[in-house]
Amino acid sequence: MQITSVHYQKLVNTGNYENERVGAWSNVAEGQDPAEVLAELKLWVNQQLGEDQESREVKSEIARLWNRRDLLRYDLDQLESNLRRARDVWQVASDFLRKHGVGDLAALADLPDLEPERPTGLSDDLELMPEDDEDER
């Protein structure tokens, strides 16, 4: 049996439940090894997908990072809101204590039990990013 043509195709998941199929056909010339022709087709198809796959991976990573940034901004907003509420409560408490004759409130602030705790769930190496326009995406 003589093989006169070979075909190779590859199906790649592009994300969002979508796929992309890339393939190629090649005729096998007389005296050519079909296995070598198929190996060349595989190389060519994989090269075609390589750039596209890399581009998709970069875009996916960018989208993941934007999403992470948005989540961190939300967390920061929540923490700032909690801090404002805590300061308001502290102000009410200190006003109450002053009104009832408790003198040096600054000394109370130095007590170890009143030091703020680091919020859980945030990375130690987290740097806050400046606000920017959504158009930069």
Backbone as CSV, one residue per row, in Angstrom:
resi,resn,N_x,N_y,N_z,CA_x,CA_y,CA_z,C_x,C_y,C_z
1,MET,0.850,-1.174,0.000,0.000,0.000,0.000,0.899,1.242,0.000
2,GLN,0.578,2.161,-0.869,1.360,3.393,-0.949,0.507,4.549,-0.419
3,ILE,1.076,5.300,0.518,0.390,6.462,1.082,0.717,7.661,0.203
4,THR,-0.330,8.321,-0.280,-0.121,9.444,-1.201,-0.341,10.802,-0.534
5,SER,-1.021,10.816,0.619,-1.212,12.083,1.338,-1.361,11.785,2.826
6,VAL,-1.002,12.784,3.627,-1.141,12.661,5.076,-1.816,13.928,5.592
7,HIS,-2.440,13.778,6.733,-3.170,14.896,7.333,-2.883,14.905,8.822
8,TYR,-2.721,16.119,9.377,-2.556,16.256,10.816,-3.364,17.457,11.266
9,GLN,-4.090,17.288,12.356,-4.832,18.407,12.928,-4.796,18.320,14.442
10,LYS,-4.992,19.469,15.063,-4.950,19.528,16.515,-6.094,20.435,16.970
11,LEU,-6.774,20.000,18.024,-7.869,20.764,18.614,-7.364,21.371,19.915
12,VAL,-7.508,22.697,20.051,-6.996,23.406,21.215,-8.140,24.146,21.898
13,ASN,-8.205,24.025,23.218,-9.181,24.757,24.014,-8.714,26.200,24.104
14,THR,-9.541,27.142,23.652,-9.175,28.562,23.673,-9.772,29.292,24.863
15,GLY,-10.472,28.584,25.727,-11.106,29.216,26.881,-12.556,29.538,26.574
16,ASN,-13.290,29.885,27.613,-14.718,30.211,27.470,-15.482,29.123,26.722
17,TYR,-15.116,27.883,26.938,-15.785,26.732,26.321,-15.697,26.769,24.794
18,GLU,-14.641,27.340,24.273,-14.440,27.412,22.832,-13.193,26.629,22.457
19,ASN,-13.193,26.102,21.246,-12.072,25.337,20.728,-11.657,25.885,19.375
20,GLU,-10.423,25.608,19.024,-9.923,25.971,17.701,-9.211,24.756,17.136
21,ARG,-9.542,24.439,15.895,-8.934,23.280,15.238,-8.020,23.800,14.124
22,VAL,-6.772,23.341,14.145,-5.811,23.711,13.117,-5.258,22.422,12.539
23,GLY,-5.237,22.355,11.232,-4.726,21.153,10.588,-4.174,21.456,9.217
24,ALA,-3.514,20.485,8.648,-2.943,20.646,7.308,-2.865,19.287,6.610
25,TRP,-2.961,19.351,5.293,-2.804,18.178,4.445,-1.513,18.337,3.655
26,SER,-0.897,17.222,3.338,0.288,17.259,2.484,0.302,16.004,1.610
27,ASN,0.692,16.196,0.367,0.875,15.059,-0.532,2.254,14.463,-0.291
28,VAL,2.320,13.155,-0.360,3.589,12.452,-0.185,4.144,12.166,-1.576
29,ALA,5.286,12.787,-1.845,5.912,12.590,-3.156,6.504,11.190,-3.241
30,GLU,6.681,10.744,-4.434,7.262,9.420,-4.646,8.664,9.398,-4.035
31,GLY,8.928,8.417,-3.205,10.216,8.276,-2.569,10.282,8.947,-1.190
32,GLN,9.289,9.744,-0.849,9.260,10.379,0.477,8.693,9.409,1.495
33,ASP,9.193,9.522,2.729,8.683,8.715,3.828,7.444,9.423,4.411
34,PRO,6.267,8.781,4.408,5.059,9.415,4.951,5.209,9.838,6.411
35,ALA,5.992,9.093,7.183,6.199,9.434,8.591,6.946,10.768,8.714
36,GLU,7.922,10.989,7.826,8.638,12.261,7.843,7.731,13.411,7.432
37,VAL,6.893,13.192,6.444,5.954,14.229,6.001,4.986,14.546,7.135
38,LEU,4.509,13.525,7.830,3.602,13.741,8.962,4.311,14.510,10.086
39,ALA,5.558,14.182,10.355,6.331,14.893,11.385,6.459,16.371,11.017
40,GLU,6.677,16.661,9.741,6.755,18.052,9.281,5.410,18.762,9.458
41,LEU,4.325,18.052,9.173,2.990,18.636,9.369,2.748,18.945,10.846
42,LYS,3.116,18.012,11.716,2.939,18.239,13.152,3.712,19.473,13.597
43,LEU,4.953,19.577,13.141,5.779,20.722,13.496,5.128,22.022,13.014
44,TRP,4.665,22.021,11.782,4.053,23.221,11.212,2.789,23.613,11.987
45,VAL,1.913,22.645,12.267,0.670,22.928,13.000,0.987,23.452,14.399
46,ASN,1.924,22.807,15.065,2.277,23.256,16.410,2.891,24.650,16.401
47,GLN,3.652,24.979,15.364,4.201,26.330,15.252,3.067,27.346,15.065
48,GLN,2.075,26.977,14.265,0.944,27.885,14.054,0.185,28.121,15.354
49,LEU,0.018,27.082,16.121,-0.696,27.201,17.389,0.158,27.850,18.465
50,GLY,1.461,27.708,18.370,2.350,28.230,19.399,2.152,29.706,19.643
51,GLU,2.171,30.511,18.601,1.999,31.950,18.758,0.599,32.265,19.253
52,ASP,-0.401,31.600,18.692,-1.770,31.845,19.127,-1.969,31.409,20.568
53,GLN,-1.418,30.262,20.932,-1.565,29.753,22.292,-0.891,30.698,23.279
54,GLU,0.299,31.166,22.931,1.016,32.096,23.807,0.212,33.392,23.971
55,SER,-0.343,33.872,22.887,-1.155,35.095,22.939,-2.383,34.891,23.820
56,ARG,-3.035,33.743,23.686,-4.212,33.455,24.514,-3.828,33.360,25.982
57,GLU,-2.687,32.733,26.256,-2.246,32.603,27.641,-1.941,33.970,28.257
58,VAL,-1.311,34.843,27.475,-1.006,36.183,27.973,-2.295,36.956,28.224
59,LYS,-3.229,36.882,27.294,-4.511,37.573,27.473,-5.262,37.034,28.684
60,SER,-5.211,35.738,28.873,-5.869,35.124,30.021,-5.230,35.592,31.324
61,GLU,-3.905,35.665,31.347,-3.201,36.128,32.541,-3.515,37.599,32.824
62,ILE,-3.593,38.409,31.781,-3.942,39.819,31.954,-5.342,39.937,32.543
63,ALA,-6.287,39.185,32.009,-7.663,39.218,32.527,-7.697,38.764,33.985
64,ARG,-6.919,37.730,34.308,-6.867,37.248,35.688,-6.314,38.322,36.614
65,LEU,-5.278,39.013,36.169,-4.681,40.065,36.998,-5.628,41.258,37.175
66,TRP,-6.350,41.633,36.127,-7.338,42.724,36.262,-8.419,42.328,37.264
67,ASN,-8.864,41.087,37.178,-9.874,40.606,38.112,-9.340,40.626,39.537
68,ARG,-8.098,40.190,39.707,-7.472,40.196,41.035,-7.367,41.621,41.571
69,ARG,-6.981,42.550,40.685,-6.891,43.956,41.078,-8.249,44.466,41.547
70,ASP,-9.295,44.133,40.814,-10.641,44.576,41.191,-11.049,44.000,42.544
71,LEU,-10.716,42.727,42.774,-11.033,42.112,44.061,-10.252,42.768,45.192
72,LEU,-8.991,43.086,44.945,-8.176,43.755,45.965,-8.699,45.163,46.252
73,ARG,-9.142,45.852,45.227,-9.733,47.178,45.443,-10.995,47.073,46.293
74,TYR,-11.795,46.058,46.020,-13.000,45.848,46.828,-12.606,45.583,48.278
75,ASP,-11.619,44.696,48.483,-11.143,44.402,49.844,-10.632,45.667,50.521
76,LEU,-9.883,46.469,49.786,-9.359,47.715,50.348,-10.500,48.648,50.743
77,ASP,-11.506,48.764,49.895,-12.671,49.604,50.224,-13.353,49.122,51.501
78,GLN,-13.480,47.802,51.636,-14.109,47.246,52.828,-13.263,47.537,54.074
79,LEU,-11.954,47.378,53.952,-11.070,47.649,55.085,-11.094,49.129,55.470
80,GLU,-11.106,50.005,54.482,-11.171,51.441,54.780,-12.505,51.793,55.439
81,SER,-13.576,51.160,54.996,-14.886,51.386,55.605,-14.895,50.910,57.057
82,ASN,-14.312,49.722,57.296,-14.221,49.204,58.669,-13.386,50.126,59.547
83,LEU,-12.311,50.647,58.999,-11.451,51.563,59.749,-12.210,52.843,60.108
84,ARG,-12.965,53.386,59.164,-13.764,54.589,59.454,-14.772,54.324,60.572
85,ARG,-15.439,53.156,60.497,-16.406,52.805,61.548,-15.708,52.653,62.899
86,ALA,-14.532,52.015,62.911,-13.789,51.828,64.162,-13.363,53.177,64.741
87,ARG,-12.936,54.079,63.874,-12.558,55.412,64.358,-13.762,56.149,64.923
88,ASP,-14.909,56.021,64.275,-16.136,56.656,64.786,-16.504,56.098,66.158
89,VAL,-16.422,54.770,66.293,-16.732,54.141,67.578,-15.733,54.596,68.632
90,TRP,-14.445,54.649,68.277,-13.430,55.111,69.212,-13.716,56.544,69.651
91,GLN,-14.125,57.377,68.715,-14.412,58.771,69.051,-15.578,58.853,70.032
92,VAL,-16.622,58.082,69.782,-17.772,58.068,70.694,-17.338,57.564,72.070
93,ALA,-16.543,56.485,72.095,-16.086,55.928,73.373,-15.191,56.918,74.113
94,SER,-14.271,57.554,73.400,-13.374,58.496,74.075,-14.142,59.721,74.573
95,ASP,-15.137,60.186,73.802,-15.972,61.292,74.273,-16.723,60.897,75.551
96,PHE,-17.238,59.672,75.559,-17.955,59.172,76.731,-17.035,59.128,77.949
97,LEU,-15.825,58.569,77.753,-14.880,58.459,78.861,-14.440,59.833,79.367
98,ARG,-14.195,60.753,78.462,-13.818,62.102,78.855,-14.942,62.763,79.653
99,LYS,-16.169,62.560,79.187,-17.335,63.151,79.845,-17.470,62.626,81.277
100,HIS,-17.045,61.380,81.501,-17.180,60.769,82.819,-15.873,60.786,83.624
101,GLY,-14.960,61.668,83.222,-13.795,61.925,84.046,-12.591,61.046,83.825
102,VAL,-12.597,60.213,82.814,-11.390,59.438,82.536,-10.458,60.373,81.773
103,GLY,-9.250,60.587,82.357,-8.393,61.644,81.854,-7.603,61.328,80.605
104,ASP,-6.449,60.702,80.753,-5.466,60.602,79.684,-5.812,59.471,78.712
105,LEU,-6.543,59.801,77.643,-6.929,58.787,76.648,-5.755,58.395,75.760
106,ALA,-4.762,59.257,75.627,-3.593,58.923,74.814,-2.873,57.720,75.409
107,ALA,-2.864,57.616,76.746,-2.222,56.470,77.393,-2.957,55.178,77.055
108,LEU,-4.272,55.252,76.883,-5.033,54.050,76.516,-4.654,53.550,75.126
109,ALA,-4.363,54.468,74.229,-4.032,54.078,72.858,-2.729,53.288,72.796
110,ASP,-1.861,53.439,73.805,-0.588,52.727,73.818,-0.696,51.307,74.353
111,LEU,-1.849,50.929,74.859,-2.015,49.577,75.386,-1.896,48.563,74.255
112,PRO,-1.200,47.447,74.506,-1.012,46.458,73.432,-2.325,45.879,72.922
113,ASP,-3.324,45.768,73.757,-4.596,45.182,73.333,-5.332,46.065,72.339
114,LEU,-4.980,47.337,72.248,-5.677,48.247,71.354,-4.971,48.421,70.015
115,GLU,-3.844,47.728,69.822,-3.156,47.834,68.539,-3.965,47.092,67.481
116,PRO,-4.040,47.656,66.291,-4.817,46.993,65.235,-4.150,45.714,64.784
117,GLU,-4.969,44.740,64.460,-4.458,43.483,63.936,-4.380,43.585,62.429
118,ARG,-3.425,42.849,61.843,-3.324,42.824,60.382,-4.496,42.017,59.845
119,PRO,-5.197,42.566,58.851,-6.325,41.818,58.269,-5.863,40.498,57.679
120,THR,-6.658,39.478,57.855,-6.309,38.173,57.307,-6.664,38.132,55.829
121,GLY,-5.963,37.279,55.096,-6.288,37.075,53.696,-5.529,37.983,52.747
122,LEU,-4.732,38.921,53.266,-3.964,39.781,52.381,-2.508,39.343,52.399
123,SER,-1.885,39.386,51.269,-0.495,38.989,51.135,0.415,40.030,51.773
124,ASP,1.528,39.570,52.377,2.487,40.494,52.976,3.185,41.348,51.928
125,ASP,3.341,40.804,50.716,4.059,41.561,49.689,3.117,42.364,48.803
126,LEU,1.890,42.532,49.235,0.890,43.252,48.459,1.223,44.734,48.403
127,GLU,1.255,45.254,47.198,1.421,46.686,47.025,0.119,47.209,46.467
128,LEU,-0.341,48.326,46.995,-1.569,48.904,46.501,-1.305,49.593,45.183
129,MET,-2.185,49.332,44.226,-2.017,49.927,42.918,-2.801,51.226,42.854
130,PRO,-2.270,52.220,42.141,-2.998,53.485,42.020,-4.260,53.298,41.188
131,GLU,-5.212,54.141,41.452,-6.431,54.135,40.651,-6.066,54.476,39.217
132,ASP,-6.721,53.845,38.249,-6.477,54.196,36.863,-7.756,54.031,36.078
133,ASP,-7.701,54.433,34.850,-8.878,54.369,34.003,-9.119,52.933,33.548
134,GLU,-10.369,52.588,33.406,-10.735,51.264,32.920,-10.346,51.112,31.452
135,ASP,-10.122,52.234,30.736,-9.788,52.178,29.319,-8.433,51.541,29.062
136,GLU,-7.591,51.440,30.097,-6.271,50.883,29.924,-6.301,49.388,29.699
137,ARG,-7.403,48.742,29.944,-7.505,47.299,29.729,-7.374,47.049,28.296
